[in-house]
Amino acid sequence: MRAVWPVLLAACAPETAPSATAPTSITDNAGYLAACEEALGPWPVMSCEDAVEVPITVTDADGTRVVRSLADLEGGIRCDRASIGGCAPGTRIGATVNERGATFAFGCRNYDDDLAFDQINVIATLPGDGATCFFDTHAGEQRFLGTTVLPRPGSAEDTDRFGDPFWRPFEELQGSPCLQCHDNDAILRNPWVEQTGVLPTGDPDGPYWLVAHEELMEGDALWQPPRMLTDPDAAPCLACHRLGERRSCTLALEAVGRVPRGLTTRWYQTTWPEDHWMPTFDLGEVYASEDDWDADYGAAADAIERCCVDDPPPGCFADP
């Protein structure tokens, strides 16, 4: 069944959204993929070998150097632009578009120094309609070769090189926190992933709904629709994209420089402009000073800092 979040669809949804009816009962990956393909079109060929490696650098008093392995990060050294999961040297990001125009973005994550990947994720989303599906593997429990072609979920090829299931079974996906991070849009953007230049721009204020959302919600409360930030003082930021009460709130605090040395800001540079990365990743080329930036976004940053807390005051968020 198609489940939508009215607050997400109000601004940019088409007058008549394309219909997509999932099977009445989804209990495994084959059924979930069937529902996803009905809404998004066919599963395309995707290979980690064809994806783009995410550049990992470290900047300190001696300058900037490229990080090739975790051995280069010993002693608590942090990379300039970290992902939510850490620096992850050797990680690759790819994206392909199927015949219906749906984008399948995929990440092949590496958490150690061998040539295999530790975790693989796929986010499939259809521009204009907003239909979205998530697929992922266990983190660090299985090994995937660097030439991995991502198999169709629920198929006979859905096995890793040890013969175990490649993708998390649907009953495990129901307990996965995908919507914890991707609360405001299918594609999560930060300075780490933007370095690759492979993810589509999309419409971060357009429709966004999850295929088989009701079935996913049977597994874990984290699949419940998130609330969206509506504080009027945050309007300059909300003019570009939504902000949800979950991970996008956390990232927004870093993006406006209110949480220095967070997950994504440059670790060794905690002053203007490197400690800010919104509304662009090259603020030093747009604003002459932090005061100039504050004139445009200071009040919005105050609202984000006020609202993106464990117990926000009334008026910050609207129910879905």
VEXBABA-711763 format. One record per atom (N, C-alpha, C): x, y, z. Coordinates in steps of 0.05 Angstrom, whole numbers, plus 5000, padded with zeros to 4 digits. Layout:
<recs>
XYZ/...
</recs>
This chain:
<recs>
501749765000/500050005000/501850255000/500950454984/502450704984/501750865008/503850945023/503551115046/505051375041/503751605045/504951855040/505052025065/506752225065/506952405087/505952675077/503552765085/502353005073/504153245075/505553285098/507253515101/509553525081/510353285072/512553275052/511453335024/508953275019/507953294992/506553554986/506153715006/504353945002/505454144982/508154194983/509154414967/509554344938/510554104932/511554044905/510353804892/508353684903/507253444891/505753514866/505753344845/504153394821/501253374829/499553504812/496653494818/495553214819/496553044801/495752764802/498352594801/499152494825/501652344826/501252064813/503351964800/503151694788/502451494809/500651314802/499851114822/501750874822/502050754845/503650514848/502450344871/501550114864/500249944884/501949704890/502949684915/504649464922/502949214928/504248984927/502748744934/501548764962/499348634966/497848664992/499448545015/501348365011/502848255032/505748225023/507648345038/510448335031/511848205055/513047975051/514247835073/517247765067/518147815042/520947745036/522047945016/524647915009/525948104991/524748084963/523947844954/522747824928/520247984926/518547974946/516048124946/516548424948/518648504964/519248784967/520348894941/522048744927/523148834902/520948854881/519048664881/516848684862/515248944866/514749014891/513349264897/515049504888/517649494893/519449714885/519549744855/519649514840/519849534811/517249634799/515049564812/512449674802/512349974805/513550084826/513450374831/515750514817/518050384814/520450524805/521450434778/520650204768/521750084745/523849874752/525149744732/526849514737/529449564751/530249364766/532849364779/535049374758/536849574759/538949584738/541449434745/543349424727/545949314732/547549514748/548649444771/550249614787/552749464796/555049584794/557549464802/559249644819/560349544841/562049714857/564549794842/565449624823/567749684807/567449944791/564949994783/564350224766/563750474782/563650454809/563050684826/565550854830/565151094840/567351294843/568351284872/570951254875/572051254902/571851524915/571051534940/570751784955/573551874964/574352124956/576952214965/577052254995/579152155008/579552195036/582152335041/582052565054/584452725059/584552805089/586952865098/587452975125/589053225122/588153435135/589553695134/590453755163/593053815165/594153895191/596254105186/598054155206/600054365204/602054305181/602254055173/604153985151/602853995123/600254075122/598954085097/596753875094/595953825069/593853635063/595053385050/594253155060/595252905048/592852715043/593152535024/591152345017/591352105036/589152005046/589051775063/588351525046/590051325047/589551085032/588650845048/589050855074/588350635091/587850735120/586650565136/586150635164/588750675179/590950565170/593550595183/594350885183/593451035163/594051325161/592451495181/590551365195/588851505213/589251425242/591551305248/592051215275/592551455294/592051405319/592551615339/590351825341/587951745332/585651925334/585452135312/587052105291/586952295269/584252265254/583052495248/580552485233/580952605206/579452505187/579652615160/578152885157/578753025136/577553295132/574553285130/573553105114/570653075110/569852795115/568752745138/567952475146/565052415138/564452155134/561752075130/560552025157/557951965158/556651895183/557951645195/558951465178/560151215187/563151235192/564251475190/567151505193/568451585167/571151575167/572651665143/572451465120/572651205126/572150995107/573751015081/576451015083/578051015058/577450765041/577350805015/576750584996/573750554990/572050715003/569150704998/568550824971/566550704957/565750794931/562850864930/562151064915/559351154912/558651154882/556451034875/555551024847/552651094845/551751154820/548951204815/548351134786/546151004781/545250944754/542251004752/541351054728/538551114723/537350894705/535050784713/533850574698/532050684676/530750514661/529250594637/526850774644/525850764669/523650934677/524551204688/527151234691/528151494701/528751494731/528451264744/529051244773/532051234777/532951374798/535751364805/536251144826/538250984821/539150784840/541950864849/542050984873/544551074885/545550854903/548150784901/549250564917/551950634928/552450544953/554950584966/556250314973/558750284967/560350044973/562350134994/561750075020/563250195042/565550005050/567850125057/570149975066/570950075093/571249905113/571849985140/574549885149/576049745132/578749655140/580549655116/582849515117/584949545097/585049325076/583149145074/583248945053/581749045028/581548885008/580448964982/577448904979/576248815000/573348754999/571848985013/569248985008/567549185021/566149065045/565549235065/564349145089/561349175090/560249365074/557449415074/556649535047/554349465037/553349575012/550449665016/549849915006/547250025009/546250124982/543550094978/542350204954/539950364962/539650604950/537350774953/536250824925/533850734920/532550774894/530250974897/530151174880/528051374882/527351484855/524751544851/523751634826/523151934827/524752094812/524252384813/521452454803/520352664816/517652754808/515452604823/515852344827/513852184842/514552154871/517152114876/518152094904/518251814915/517351604899/517451334909/520351254915/520751134938/523451074947/523550794960/525750644955/526250384967/529150384978/529550234999/532150205012/532949905012/535449855006/536549585009/539349615021/540049435040/542749445051/543649165061/546149145066/547348895076/548048935106/548848725119/549948745146/552548895145/553049055166/555549205167/557749045180/559848995165/562248865176/562048565181/559748445176/559348165181/559847995157/559748115133/560147965108/562248105091/563447955073/565548065056/564648065027/565048295013/564148314986/566548404969/567148254948/569448314931/569148584917/571348714910/571348974898/569948984871/569748764858/568448764831/565448694833/564348704858/561648604862/559548734844/558048564830/555648654816/553348604835/551748804840/549748784861/547448614850/546848384864/544748204854/541948304859/540048194844/537248254849/536448144877/535348314894/534448204920/532347984917/532647774932/530747554932/531047364909/533147404892/533647214870/535546994878/535946804859/537846584865/540646684868/541246924856/543947044858/544347204883/542247224900/542347384924/543947244946/546547204940/548347074960/551047214958/552547224981/555147334980/557147114973/559747174974/561646974964/562046744983/560746755007/560846535025/558246375025/556346445007/553846305005/551646395024/552246605039/550246725057/548546935042/546247005052/544647215039/546247465035/546047585011/547447835005/546048065018/543448095013/541948315024/540648235050/540248425068/538648375092/535948275084/534948055096/532247975091/530248195098/527948185086/525948395091/525248425121/525148205135/524448225163/526648365179/529148365169/531248515182/531148805173/530548855148/530249125138/528149275154/526049135163/523949255179/525049375205/527349275214/528549375238/531049545233/531349625208/533749785200/533050085203/534950255212/534450535216/534850715192/533950625168/534350785144/533151055146/530651075157/529251325159/530251505181/532051395198/533351555218/535151765205/536651675184/538451855170/537051995147/535451845132/534251965108/531352055115/531252235134/528652325144/527352545127/528952705113/527752925098/527852885068/529452695059/529652645030/531052375026/530652255003/531851994997/534852014997/535952224984/538852254981/539952435003/541652325020/542952475042/545452605031/545652865034/547953015023/549653135046/552253105043/554153235061/556753275046/558753415057/561253465043/562653205035/562352995050/563752735044/562752625017/560152595015/559052464991/559052644967/558952914971/558853104949/561453114934/563653014946/566253014932/566252844907/564452644906/564452454884/563152574859/561152754863/559752874841/557952684826/557252454837/555652264822/552752264829/551952384851/549152374859/547552594845/545152534836/543552734822/542652954841/542153194829/541353424845/538453374856/536753274839/534053204848/532453454857/530353404872/528653614883/528353564913/530153674929/530053614958/527553724972/525853864958/523353954970/520953834956/521453634939/519253494925/518053264940/516253114927/514952894941/516952674949/516352544971/518152334982/516352134997/516151884987/514551685001/515851414997/515351235016/516750975017/514850755007/515850604988/514450364979/514250175002/511950055005/511449855027/511849975055/511150235057/511650365083/510150245106/507650165101/506150045123/507349785132/508349625113/509649375121/512249425136/513749625128/516249695141/515649795170/513549935174/512850045200/512149815220/511449585210/510849365227/513349265243/515649335233/518049235245/519349405266/519249675263/520749845282/519550125282/519650255305/518550525307/520050725290/522650665283/524150845267/523150885239/521350715230/520050745204/517550925205/516851015230/514651205232/515351465218/513451595205/514051845191/515252055210/517352185203/518552395220/516952655218/517252815239/516253085238/518153275223/517153485210/518753675195/518953935210/521254065208/521754325221/520054535206/518554685222/516754895210/517155165223/519055195241/519555445254/519955665233/518355875233/518556075212/521256215210/522756225233/525356345232/527356185215/526755925211/528555755195/528055775166/526155955157/525255965129/527555995109/529756145114/531856165094/533155895088/533255715107/534355445102/532255265090/529755285099/527655115090/526755185061/527655415051/527055485023/528555305004/530655175014/532355004997/531554705000/530754625024/530254345030/528754325056/527554095060/526254035086/528353975107/527653985132/529353885154/527553725172/528253475177/526753295194/527953305222/526453175241/527253185269/529552985275/530352825255/532352625260/535052705250/536352555232/539052605224/539352875210/537452955194/537853215180/538053445199/536753425223/537153635243/540053635253/541153395258/543853375268/545853495248/545453415222/547153525201/546853825198/544453925201/543954205198/545554365219/545754265244/547254395264/550154425256/551254215243/553954235233/554154425209/552254405191/552254565167/552254865172/551054945194/550955235201/552955315222/554855135228/557055195245/556455205275/554255085283/553455095311/554554855327/555554645313/556754415326/559454365313/561554505322/564154465309/565254185315/566854095296/568053835298/565953615302/563953625286/561953425286/562653195267/560653065256/561152835239/562352915212/561653155202/562153215174/563853455170/564253635189/565853875185/568753805185/570453975173/573253925172/574453915200/575653695207/576453655234/578553855244/580453925226/582654095235/582054395230/579754455218/579154735213/576354795224/576354925247/573854975261/573055265261/574155415242/573455695240/572355745212/571155975209/569956055183/572156045161/571455955136/568855855128/568655545129/570755405138/570655115136/568854985155/567955125177/566155005196/563255045188/562655155165/559955185153/559955045126/557654925119/557554825091/554754845079/553155035088/550655095075/550355395073/549155495051/547755345030/549555235007/552155275009/553955164989/556455055003/557854874990/560254755002/562754924999/562455154985/564755334981/563955614990/563255645016/562255905026/564256125023/566856065025/568856265024/568856404997/567756284977/567656404950/565156564946/563256544965/560656684962/560456914982/561456875006/561257085027/564057185035/564257445038/566857555045/567557505074/565557475091/566057425120/563657275132/564157175156/562057035171/559757225177/560357485182/558257675188/556357705164/557457695140/555757705116/553957465114/555057235121/553356985121/551257005142/551957115166/550057135188/547757325181/548257525165/546157705157/543957555142/544757355127/542757195111/541656965127/543356825142/542556575154/542856555185/543756765197/544156755226/541656685242/539456825235/536856765249/535956485244/536356385220/535556105214/537255915229/539855975232/541655795248/540755795277/539956025287/538956045315/536555865318/534755865299/532255695300/532955405299/534855325283/535755045281/536954965307/538655135319/539855065345/537755045367/535755215365/533655205386/531854965383/531354875358/529454655354/530754385352/533154365343/534354095339/535653995364/533953945384/534753855410/532853625418/533553485440/531953255448/529153325456/528753565468/526153645477/525553925465/524853945440/524554205427/522154355438/522154615437/519854775447/517554765427/515154835436/512854825418/513255005394/512154925371/512255085347/514655025329/516354835337/518654775321/517954585298/516354375303/515854165284/512854125279/512254045255/509453975248/509253675247/507053565257/506653275255/506253195226/507152955219/506752855191/503852805184/
</recs>
